């Protein structure tokens, strides 16, 4: 007989039983006290009133002329943008509900007595520290003083690279992006990427263009820098001069930076070079020393992208006076920490970045600001508590069934594309077959045991988390990609597609009305989350996602003729959206939002087909509230994109946002679908009917 050794757990159990049998006369061991459980009452957290309701429809606004107005105008008129927000509608309303749930969890964690090191304790201590305004006021600028002292100690330009290395090692990167990500040429391995950065304003155009609003923002930026420097101890004259130095410094960076449309091309982020070649390209900045400062093993190569930016950065190391460098570094350190310092700094940050740039009238309540910081610092860890309280298992099961139906429907559409050759279809279907859907929350949670959180040091917690998270990212360089990781926390109201993993991801918080309701009819779920599922899938085939193959590598799997045909169709879509006027004299940038608009058109198309597939032959339409299932499908799509903006936020969205404003997403895709026209009885010539050469057909 071959006796196998017992597994350790089984062996331990067997030994325990044997000992118990031999020692029956001994008193039983004291039971181990169970760790306290988080007790949270979510009964008072109201569902946000954003779901499609018949009462919200405006029959006087014809669906065939203004579908967004038909579905959303009444609701938007009754629900203006709150004073502490810059947008209001489906996404921000669900974000508000998520915050309300998070607030109850954080309060319960702060009030409880949880074991040291537990996630409940970390969340509770972080929240307590953030809500302790008296301690934060008393600390003033002192949490930042060690960083400022190191800047003050810089005596010459040659010492700046060493300062940057130490700052980045502590998670305080401010001049350029440096991070680990999958190699575009080998998606199974992480490499280091260095990319442009260093701008305080949203985009290079804010520094360089003479638009009146940009000029006003530059003036306001000067005042903002001057204010911060004054708060940090500079006299009025010095602060004014320093503000101009900061603007001049960043304007020079802006001139060497790529714009938002250019940055959509993944090739701009990928420029693998050896360390020797990198050092040769930046003689004033030693990349070998930088990797050593970060305690990262020197790689054979890394991606030193945007060569023009790094050429200018290197030149500035030599010819920008050291005092101007120190002024800029000091400003960036204070500006980055301002939201977590005493009220004068936090108010200055709000006045410029939220009020001036985005049009937000009032600062959000402190608990919301602290939750924002908590999510930025340990979002996935906090998400463990959120999922346990707010995400029912049946939602995940139904969502996975929806994904399966959308997948099957997309395959049929790919197989039957008239304009794509069989050669390219083989590759497209291969990519389709490797899609990885993720729903709700990670199967494997990240380990947060190394992060120390104090209940009385808010700024210290933020800095500790920044260093901890950056170390987590740096440690991936040269290592295999962990495909179980998520790029969003479960409590985030959003979804995403990652091209290097060919994955589509749907966090728990988006799985609510109007996107998803486990008890809703199919029309609403397919017009909501179904179209979002399709949207994320089609990102794999949009103008940039289509540059990655089934393995997640950047590769051309198209024939030249197919790519040319595809580009002709997407060019028409860019023209369509560029024709939408958002504000007087300001149109949507169809090129900037092209990937999202391609995904919208494909997502709605595939979701509608999937609805028909789910209904099957002989389906009897229940006509809910007098509307057909087809009508409710498209109406819920519009409800998803129900949105209002402050004027300043809308301007910023048009300039830097990769997404077209929601009011145009509500109408853009449906206007190209004959099924929409049929559902609402629209005729050729109606604004919501694009026909002939104007109609865009891609997927």
C-alpha positions in Angstrom: 0.0 0.0 0.0 1.2 3.4 -0.9 0.6 5.8 2.0 0.4 9.5 1.0 1.5 12.1 3.5 -1.4 14.2 4.9 -1.7 17.8 3.8 -0.5 20.1 6.6 -4.0 21.3 7.5 -5.3 17.7 7.6 -2.3 16.6 9.7 -2.8 19.4 12.2 -6.4 18.3 12.6 -5.4 14.7 13.1 -2.9 15.6 15.7 -5.4 17.8 17.5 -8.0 15.0 17.6 -5.3 12.6 18.9 -4.3 15.0 21.7 -7.9 15.6 22.6 -8.5 11.8 23.0 -5.5 11.5 25.3 -6.3 14.5 27.5 -10.0 14.1 28.2 -9.6 15.2 31.8 -8.2 18.7 30.9 -10.5 21.7 30.7 -11.3 22.9 27.2 -9.3 25.8 25.8 -10.9 29.2 26.0 -12.6 30.0 22.7 -10.9 32.6 20.5 -12.9 35.8 20.4 -14.2 36.6 16.9 -13.0 39.9 15.4 -15.8 42.5 15.6 -17.8 42.8 12.4 -18.5 46.1 10.7 -22.1 47.0 11.4 -23.5 49.4 8.8 -27.1 50.6 8.3 -27.7 51.5 4.7 -31.4 51.8 5.1 -31.2 55.6 5.1 -29.2 55.8 1.9 -31.7 56.7 -0.8 -31.6 55.4 -4.3 -30.8 58.3 -6.6 -33.9 59.2 -8.7 -32.2 58.8 -12.0 -33.9 55.7 -13.5 -36.1 56.1 -16.6 -39.6 57.1 -15.6 -42.5 57.8 -17.9 -43.2 61.0 -16.1 -39.8 62.4 -17.1 -40.5 62.2 -20.8 -41.4 65.5 -22.6 -43.9 64.6 -25.3 -43.9 68.2 -26.6 -40.2 67.7 -27.6 -40.3 65.3 -30.5 -38.1 62.2 -30.2 -37.3 62.4 -33.9 -36.0 66.0 -33.6 -34.3 66.1 -30.2 -34.2 62.8 -28.5 -32.0 64.0 -25.6 -34.5 66.7 -24.9 -37.5 64.3 -25.3 -36.1 61.9 -22.6 -34.0 64.2 -20.4 -35.1 67.9 -20.6 -37.8 67.7 -17.8 -35.5 65.9 -15.4 -32.6 68.2 -16.0 -34.9 71.3 -15.5 -36.0 69.9 -12.1 -32.5 68.8 -11.0 -29.9 71.6 -11.5 -26.2 71.1 -10.9 -25.7 71.1 -7.1 -23.5 73.9 -5.8 -20.8 71.4 -4.7 -20.6 69.8 -8.2 -19.7 70.8 -11.8 -21.9 68.2 -13.5 -25.2 66.4 -12.6 -27.0 63.5 -14.2 -26.7 59.7 -14.3 -23.0 59.2 -13.6 -22.6 61.9 -10.9 -25.9 60.9 -9.2 -24.8 57.3 -8.9 -21.4 58.6 -7.7 -23.3 60.5 -5.0 -25.1 57.4 -3.9 -21.8 55.5 -3.8 -20.4 58.2 -1.6 -23.4 58.0 0.7 -22.8 54.3 1.1 -19.1 54.8 1.6 -19.8 57.5 4.2 -21.8 55.0 6.3 -19.1 52.4 6.0 -16.3 54.9 6.9 -18.3 56.3 9.9 -18.9 52.8 11.2 -15.2 51.9 10.8 -14.1 55.0 12.6 -16.5 54.3 15.5 -15.6 50.7 15.9 -12.8 49.0 17.8 -11.2 46.9 15.1 -7.9 45.0 15.3 -4.7 46.9 14.3 -3.9 46.2 10.7 -7.4 45.3 9.7 -8.9 47.0 6.7 -11.7 48.3 9.0 -9.1 49.9 11.2 -7.2 51.5 8.3 -10.3 52.9 6.8 -11.6 54.1 10.2 -8.3 55.8 11.2 -7.9 57.4 7.8 -11.4 58.9 8.0 -10.9 60.0 11.6 -7.7 61.8 10.7 -9.3 63.5 7.7 -12.2 64.7 9.8 -10.0 66.1 12.6 -10.0 69.7 11.3 -8.5 71.1 14.5 -5.4 68.8 14.2 -5.0 69.7 10.5 -5.2 73.4 11.2 -2.7 73.1 14.0 -0.3 71.3 11.7 -0.4 74.0 9.0 2.4 73.5 6.5 4.5 71.4 8.8 3.7 68.0 7.3 5.4 69.3 4.1 8.4 70.9 5.7 10.9 68.1 5.2 10.2 68.1 1.5 10.5 71.9 1.3 13.8 71.8 3.3 15.2 69.3 0.7 14.3 71.7 -2.1 15.8 74.7 -0.2 19.0 72.7 0.2 19.5 72.4 -3.6 22.6 74.5 -4.3 23.1 73.9 -8.1 21.4 72.6 -11.1 23.5 69.4 -11.0 21.8 68.5 -7.8 18.3 68.6 -9.2 18.4 65.0 -10.7 19.3 63.6 -7.3 16.4 65.5 -5.6 14.0 64.2 -8.3 15.2 60.6 -7.7 14.5 60.9 -3.9 11.2 62.6 -4.5 9.9 60.0 -6.9 11.0 57.2 -4.6 8.7 58.7 -2.0 5.8 58.8 -4.5 6.2 62.5 -5.2 6.7 62.5 -8.9 5.9 65.9 -10.3 7.8 66.6 -13.6 7.2 63.6 -15.8 5.3 60.4 -15.6 7.2 57.3 -14.6 5.4 54.0 -14.0 5.2 50.3 -14.7 2.8 49.0 -17.4 2.6 46.0 -19.8 5.2 46.1 -22.6 3.3 47.0 -25.8 5.5 44.4 -27.5 5.1 41.7 -24.9 1.9 42.2 -22.9 2.9 39.5 -20.4 5.8 41.5 -19.0 5.8 44.9 -17.2 8.3 47.5 -18.2 9.0 51.1 -17.1 7.4 54.0 -19.1 8.6 57.6 -18.9 6.1 60.1 -20.3 5.6 63.9 -20.4 4.1 65.8 -17.4 4.8 68.9 -15.3 1.7 71.0 -16.3 -0.6 72.4 -13.7 -3.2 73.5 -16.2 -5.3 70.8 -18.0 -3.6 70.9 -21.4 -0.9 72.7 -23.3 -3.4 74.9 -25.1 -4.2 76.7 -21.9 -0.6 78.1 -21.9 -0.2 78.7 -25.6 -3.4 79.8 -27.2 -4.7 83.4 -27.1 -8.4 82.5 -26.6 -9.9 85.0 -24.2 -10.9 82.3 -21.6 -7.4 80.8 -21.7 -5.9 84.3 -21.1 -8.2 84.7 -18.1 -7.2 81.3 -16.7 -3.5 82.2 -17.1 -4.1 85.4 -15.1 -6.0 83.4 -12.5 -3.2 80.8 -12.3 -0.6 83.6 -11.6 -2.8 84.8 -8.8 -3.2 81.2 -7.5 0.6 80.6 -7.4 1.1 84.0 -5.8 -1.5 83.1 -3.1 0.1 79.8 -2.3 3.6 81.2 -2.1 2.4 83.9 0.2 0.7 81.4 2.5 3.9 79.5 2.6 5.8 82.5 3.9 6.9 84.6 0.9 6.4 88.4 1.0 4.1 89.9 -1.6 6.8 91.1 -4.0 8.6 87.8 -3.9 5.5 85.8 -4.4 4.4 87.8 -7.4 7.8 87.2 -9.1 7.7 83.5 -8.2 4.3 83.2 -9.8 5.7 84.5 -13.1 8.6 82.1 -12.9 6.3 79.2 -12.5 4.1 80.2 -15.4 7.2 80.7 -17.6 8.6 77.4 -16.6 5.4 75.5 -17.4 4.9 77.4 -20.7 8.2 76.1 -21.8 7.2 72.6 -20.9 3.9 73.1 -22.7 5.7 74.0 -26.0 7.5 70.7 -25.9 4.4 68.6 -25.0 2.0 66.7 -27.2 -1.6 67.7 -27.4 -4.6 65.6 -26.3 -5.5 64.4 -29.8 -1.9 63.3 -30.5 -1.7 61.5 -27.2 -4.6 59.2 -28.2 -2.1 57.3 -30.3 -0.5 54.6 -28.2 2.6 54.8 -30.2 3.3 58.2 -28.6 3.8 56.3 -25.3 6.1 53.6 -26.6 9.7 54.3 -27.5 11.8 51.4 -26.0 15.5 52.4 -25.5 18.5 51.0 -23.7 19.8 52.8 -20.6 22.8 53.8 -22.5 20.7 55.4 -25.3 18.5 57.1 -22.8 21.5 58.6 -21.0 22.9 59.8 -24.3 19.6 61.5 -25.2 19.5 63.4 -21.8 23.2 64.1 -20.9 22.1 66.2 -17.9 19.9 63.4 -16.4 21.3 60.0 -15.6 18.6 57.4 -16.0 20.9 54.7 -14.5 21.1 56.8 -11.3 17.4 57.5 -11.4 16.6 53.7 -11.4 19.0 53.2 -8.6 17.4 56.0 -6.6 14.0 54.2 -7.0 15.6 50.9 -5.9 14.6 49.4 -9.2 17.0 47.0 -11.0 18.4 48.7 -14.1 16.5 47.2 -17.0 17.8 46.3 -20.4 15.4 48.8 -21.9 12.4 51.0 -21.0 10.0 53.3 -22.9 11.3 56.8 -23.0 8.4 58.3 -24.8 7.8 61.8 -26.2 11.5 62.5 -27.1 10.8 66.2 -27.7 9.6 66.6 -24.1 12.6 64.9 -22.6 15.0 66.8 -24.8 13.5 70.1 -23.5 13.5 68.8 -19.9 17.2 68.0 -20.3 17.9 71.4 -21.7 16.1 73.0 -18.8 18.3 71.2 -16.3 21.2 73.1 -17.8 19.8 76.6 -18.6 17.0 77.3 -16.2 18.4 79.1 -13.2 18.5 77.0 -10.0 16.4 79.4 -8.1 13.6 79.2 -10.7 13.8 75.4 -10.5 13.5 75.6 -6.7 10.6 77.9 -7.0 8.7 75.6 -9.4 9.5 72.5 -7.3 8.4 74.3 -4.1 5.1 75.4 -5.8 4.4 71.9 -7.1 5.0 70.3 -3.7 2.7 72.8 -1.9 0.1 72.8 -4.7 -0.1 69.0 -4.7 -0.5 68.8 -0.9 -2.8 71.8 -0.5 -6.1 69.8 -0.4 -4.8 68.0 2.7 -3.3 70.9 4.6 -4.9 73.6 6.7 -8.0 75.4 5.5 -6.2 78.4 3.9 -4.3 76.1 1.5 -7.3 73.9 0.8 -9.5 76.9 0.1 -6.9 78.3 -2.3 -6.8 75.0 -4.1 -10.6 74.9 -4.4 -10.8 78.5 -5.6 -8.6 77.9 -8.6 -8.9 74.3 -9.6 -12.6 73.8 -8.9 -14.2 77.2 -9.0 -12.2 79.0 -11.7 -11.4 76.0 -13.9 -14.6 74.0 -13.5 -17.2 76.4 -12.3 -18.0 74.7 -8.9 -19.8 77.2 -6.7 -19.2 75.7 -3.3 -16.7 73.3 -1.8 -18.0 69.8 -1.1 -18.7 68.9 2.5 -15.6 67.8 4.3 -16.7 64.1 4.6 -16.9 64.0 0.8 -13.5 65.5 0.4 -12.0 63.0 2.9 -13.7 60.1 1.1 -12.2 61.3 -2.2 -8.7 61.2 -0.6 -9.5 57.8 0.9 -10.4 56.4 -2.5 -7.3 57.9 -4.1 -5.1 56.4 -1.3 -6.5 52.9 -0.7 -9.6 52.6 -3.0 -9.4 48.8 -3.6 -8.9 48.2 0.1 -11.9 50.3 0.9 -13.7 48.5 -1.8 -13.5 45.2 0.1 -15.8 46.8 2.8 -18.1 48.4 0.1 -18.7 45.1 -1.7 -19.5 43.2 1.5 -22.2 45.8 2.3 -23.6 47.0 -1.0 -23.2 44.4 -3.8 -25.7 41.5 -3.9 -24.4 38.3 -5.5 -27.4 38.0 -7.8 -26.3 41.2 -9.5 -23.0 39.6 -10.5 -24.7 36.5 -11.8 -27.2 38.3 -14.0 -24.5 40.7 -15.2 -22.3 37.8 -16.3 -25.2 36.4 -18.3 -25.6 39.7 -20.1 -21.9 39.8 -20.9 -22.2 36.3 -22.4 -25.1 37.3 -24.6 -23.3 40.5 -25.8 -20.2 38.4 -26.6 -22.2 36.0 -28.7 -24.0 38.8 -30.5 -20.7 40.6 -31.3 -19.3 37.5 -32.8 -22.2 37.3 -35.3 -21.7 40.9 -36.3 -18.0 40.4 -36.8 -18.6 37.3 -38.9 -21.0 39.1 -41.2 -19.2 42.4 -41.8 -19.5 43.2 -45.5 -16.6 45.6 -45.6 -13.9 43.5 -43.8 -11.9 40.8 -45.7 -11.9 37.2 -44.5 -8.2 37.6 -43.7 -8.8 40.4 -41.2 -11.9 38.7 -39.8 -9.9 35.8 -38.7 -7.8 38.1 -36.6 -10.8 40.0 -35.3 -12.5 36.8 -34.2 -9.3 35.7 -32.6 -9.3 38.9 -30.6 -13.0 38.5 -29.8 -12.2 35.0 -28.4 -9.7 36.3 -25.8 -11.9 39.0 -24.2 -11.8 38.7 -20.5 -14.8 40.2 -18.6 -14.5 41.2 -15.0 -17.6 42.0 -13.0 -18.1 43.7 -9.6 -14.8 43.2 -7.8 -11.5 41.5 -8.0 -11.3 37.7 -7.4 -8.0 38.4 -5.6 -7.8 41.4 -3.3 -4.6 43.4 -3.0 -2.5 43.1 0.1 -2.5 46.4 2.2 -0.7 45.1 5.2 2.4 47.2 4.5 0.5 50.5 4.6 0.6 52.2 8.0 -2.4 54.5 8.8 -2.6 56.8 11.8 -5.8 58.2 13.3 -4.2 61.6 13.9 -2.1 62.5 10.9 -4.1 63.2 7.8 -1.4 64.6 5.5 1.0 61.9 6.8 -1.5 59.2 5.8 -1.7 60.7 2.3 2.1 60.8 1.9 2.5 57.3 3.3 -0.2 56.0 0.9 1.4 57.8 -2.0 4.8 56.2 -1.3 3.2 52.8 -0.7 1.2 52.8 -3.9 4.1 54.0 -6.0 6.3 51.3 -4.5 3.6 48.8 -5.4 3.8 50.0 -9.0 7.6 50.2 -9.3 7.9 46.7 -8.0 6.2 45.4 -11.1 9.0 46.6 -13.4 10.5 43.6 -15.1 7.9 41.2 -13.6 5.1 39.3 -15.2 1.8 41.1 -15.6 -0.8 40.1 -13.0 -3.9 39.9 -15.0 -6.1 39.5 -11.9 -5.5 43.2 -11.0 -8.1 45.8 -11.4 -7.6 49.4 -12.5 -10.7 50.8 -10.7 -12.1 50.2 -7.3 -15.5 48.5 -6.9 -17.1 51.7 -5.6 -16.3 53.6 -8.8 -19.2 54.4 -11.1 -17.5 53.6 -14.4 -16.2 50.8 -16.6 -13.1 50.4 -18.8 -11.3 48.4 -21.4 -7.6 47.6 -21.1 -6.0 47.0 -24.5 -2.9 45.2 -23.2 -5.0 42.6 -21.4 -8.0 42.7 -23.8 -10.3 42.9 -20.7 -13.6 44.6 -20.1 -14.2 45.6 -16.5 -17.5 46.7 -14.7 -17.1 47.8 -11.1 -19.9 47.1 -8.6 -21.1 50.7 -8.3 -22.1 51.1 -11.9 -24.5 48.1 -11.6 -27.5 50.2 -10.5 -30.3 52.0 -12.4 -30.3 53.4 -15.0 -27.5 51.1 -16.1 -28.6 47.9 -14.4 -31.4 46.6 -12.3 -31.7 42.9 -11.6 -35.5 43.3 -11.5 -35.9 45.5 -14.6 -37.2 44.4 -18.0 -34.6 43.5 -20.7 -35.1 46.7 -22.6 -33.8 48.8 -19.8 -30.8 46.5 -19.0 -29.8 46.1 -22.6 -30.2 49.9 -23.3 -28.2 50.6 -20.2 -25.5 48.3 -19.0 -25.8 46.2 -22.2 -24.8 49.1 -24.3 -22.0 49.9 -21.9 -20.8 46.3 -22.2 -20.9 46.5 -25.9 -19.1 49.9 -25.7 -16.2 48.4 -23.7 -16.0 45.4 -26.1 -15.9 47.7 -29.1 -13.0 49.7 -27.6 -11.0 46.6 -28.6 -11.8 47.5 -32.2 -11.9 51.3 -32.1 -9.3 53.4 -33.9 -6.7 52.9 -31.2 -7.7 49.7 -29.5 -7.6 48.0 -32.9 -3.9 48.6 -33.0 -3.6 45.7 -30.4 -3.9 42.1 -31.2 -5.6 39.1 -29.3 -2.6 38.8 -27.0 -2.6 42.5 -26.1 0.4 43.4 -28.1 0.6 46.5 -30.3 0.5 44.9 -33.8 -1.1 45.5 -37.2 -3.5 42.7 -37.8 -5.3 44.5 -40.6 -4.9 44.4 -44.4 -4.2 47.8 -45.8 -7.5 47.9 -47.7 -9.5 47.0 -44.5 -7.7 49.7 -42.5 -8.4 52.3 -45.2 -12.0 51.3 -45.3 -12.3 51.5 -41.6 -10.7 54.9 -41.4 -13.1 56.2 -44.1 -16.0 55.2 -41.8 -14.5 56.6 -38.6 -13.6 59.8 -40.4 -17.4 60.3 -41.1 -18.1 59.7 -37.4 -15.5 62.3 -36.4 -17.2 64.8 -38.8 -20.6 64.0 -37.3 -19.6 64.8 -33.8 -17.5 67.8 -34.8 -20.8 69.3 -36.1 -22.4 69.4 -32.7 -22.2 72.9 -31.1 -21.9 72.6 -27.3 -21.6 76.3 -26.6 -21.8 79.4 -28.9 -18.8 79.1 -31.1 -17.5 75.9 -29.4 -18.1 72.5 -31.1 -17.3 69.0 -30.0 -13.8 67.9 -31.1 -14.7 64.8 -33.1 -11.1 63.7 -33.3 -10.5 63.9 -29.5 -13.6 61.8 -28.7 -13.4 59.4 -31.7 -12.6 56.2 -29.8 -15.5 56.7 -27.4 -17.9 57.6 -30.2 -16.8 54.5 -32.2 -17.5 52.4 -29.1 -20.8 54.1 -28.5 -22.0 53.4 -32.0 -20.8 49.8 -31.9 -22.1 49.3 -28.3 -25.6 50.4 -29.0 -25.7 48.4 -32.3 -24.6 45.2 -30.6 -26.7 45.7 -27.5 -29.9 46.1 -29.6 -29.1 42.9 -31.5 -28.5 41.2 -28.1 -31.9 42.4 -26.9 -33.6 40.8 -29.9 -31.6 37.6 -29.3 -32.7 37.6 -25.7 -36.3 38.1 -26.6 -36.3 35.3 -29.1 -38.9 34.6 -31.8 -42.5 35.2 -31.1 -41.8 37.7 -28.4 -44.9 39.5 -27.1 -44.1 43.1 -26.3 -45.5 44.1 -22.8 -45.7 47.8 -23.7 -44.6 49.2 -20.4 -46.1 52.7 -19.6 -47.3 52.8 -23.2 -43.8 52.4 -24.6 -42.5 49.5 -26.7 -39.4 47.5 -25.7 -37.5 49.1 -28.6 -38.5 52.6 -27.4 -37.5 51.8 -23.8 -34.2 50.4 -25.0 -33.2 53.7 -26.7 -34.8 55.8 -24.0 -32.7 54.2 -21.4 -29.6 54.7 -23.5 -30.4 58.5 -23.4 -31.1 58.3 -19.7 -27.6 56.9 -19.1 -26.2 60.1 -20.7 -28.5 62.5 -18.9 -26.1 65.2 -17.9 -25.8 68.9 -17.2 -22.6 71.0 -16.8 -21.4 74.2 -15.4 -20.2 76.3 -18.4 -16.6 76.2 -17.2 -16.7 72.4 -16.8 -18.2 72.0 -20.3 -15.5 74.2 -21.8 -12.9 72.0 -20.1 -14.6 68.8 -21.2 -14.5 70.1 -24.8 -10.8 70.8 -24.6 -9.4 67.9 -22.7 -12.1 65.2 -22.3 -11.8 62.1 -24.4 -15.6 61.7 -24.1 -18.1 63.8 -26.0 -20.5 65.6 -23.6 -23.4 63.3 -22.7 -26.1 65.2 -24.5 -24.5 64.4 -27.8 -23.8 60.8 -26.8 -27.5 60.4 -26.2 -28.3 61.2 -29.8 -25.1 60.5 -31.8 -25.3 56.7 -32.0 -29.1 56.2 -32.2 -29.3 58.7 -35.1 -27.3 56.2 -37.2 -29.5 53.2 -36.5 -32.6 52.4 -38.6 -34.0 50.6 -35.6 -34.3 53.9 -33.8 -36.1 55.6 -36.6 -38.5 52.6 -36.8 -39.1 52.5 -33.1 -40.2 56.2 -33.0 -41.7 56.5 -36.5 -39.0 59.0 -37.6 -38.8 59.9 -41.3 -36.0 61.0 -43.6 -35.2 64.6 -43.0 -35.8 64.4 -39.2 -32.8 65.5 -37.2 -32.5 62.1 -35.6 -32.3 60.3 -38.9 -29.0 60.1 -40.7 -29.3 58.4 -44.0 -27.5 57.9 -47.3 -23.9 59.1 -47.2 -24.5 60.8 -43.8 -25.2 57.5 -42.0 -22.2 55.9 -40.3 -22.0 52.2 -40.3 -18.9 50.5 -38.7 -19.7 47.4 -36.7 
